[in-house]
Amino acid sequence: MLKLAVELSMHAAEYLHAIWLRAARLGAGGDVASDEPNLMIVEKLAAVRAVGGEFLIGAAPIACVPGRRRKLRANVRHLSKQTLP
């Protein structure tokens, strides 16, 4: 149970970092900002579909978190490398 709590806490911290980067991009305006809402929706739907599928086949919650965290960290790296207008 402790492992799940730690994983979820780390996921929440990484998620807040991604939200901050997205908000900065939206606040900067321009072409990048116009694409950002669509990207967020597509990413969220893909994540919900993936986790929902894992739960449907009987995966434990702790089995789902590390995969989501890997994707989230990759997203944060991608957002961090992109320059703002």
ABEGO torsion letter per residue (X at the ends): XAAAAAAAAAAAAAAAAAAAAAAAAAAAEEAAAAAAAAAAAAAAAAAAAAAAAAAAAGBBAAAAAAAAAAAAAAAAAAAAABBBX
